[in-house]
C-alpha cells in the first residue's frame, strides 16, 4: 500500500516513521508524570510505549522480509553507498541498545516498584532517553536517504 508522507515509502514505513517522531515527546511526558508523583501512570505509559514500538518493529520486519519495502528501497540513489551502510549500522546500534536497555529498565523497575529503587532509575532513564532519541534521528535519516532522496 502506498504511504502517506509523499515519498517512495509504503504505508507501514510511513506509519513507523510518524509514530517514532512522537516517541521522544511521549517519553518526556512520561518523565513529567514521574516528576509530579504519578509513578503508576509513568510505569504504564512506559510499558505501553515499549509494546507499541515492539509491534511497529515486528510490522517493519515483516514488511521488509515479505513485503515490497526491500524492493522500493533499491530505488534510492544512496543504495549500496558507504554513507547508507554506516548510517544503517549506527541506527542498528541505537535500535538494539535502546530495545534491550528499555526492556531491562522496565523489568528491573517493575520488580522494585512501588518500593524505592536500589539503582539509579532516573539516571538510566535519561541515558535510555538519549539512546532512543538517537535511534529516532538515525531512523529518520535512513528514511530520507532510502525513500525521499
C-alpha positions, 0 to 999 in steps of 0.5 A: 500500500502506498504511504502517506508522507509523499515519498517512495515509502509504503504505508507501514514505513510511513506509519513507523516513521510518524509514530517514532517522531512522537516517541521522544515527546511521549517519553518526556511526558512520561518523565513529567508524570514521574516528576509530579508523583504519578509513578503508576501512570509513568510505569504504564505509559512506559510499558505501553510505549515499549509494546507499541514500538515492539509491534511497529518493529515486528510490522517493519520486519515483516514488511521488509522480509515479505513485503515490497519495502526491500524492493522500493528501497533499491530505488534510492540513489544512496543504495549500496553507498558507504554513507547508507551502510554506516548510517544503517549500522549506527541506527542498528546500534541505537535500535538494539541498545535502546530495545534491550536497555528499555526492556531491562529498565522496565523489568528491573523497575517493575520488580522494585516498584512501588518500593524505592529503587536500589539503582539509579532509575532516573539516571538510566532513564535519561541515558535510555532517553538519549539512546532512543532519541538517537535511534529516532534521528538515525531512523529518520535519516535512513528514511530520507536517504532510502525513500525521499532522496 
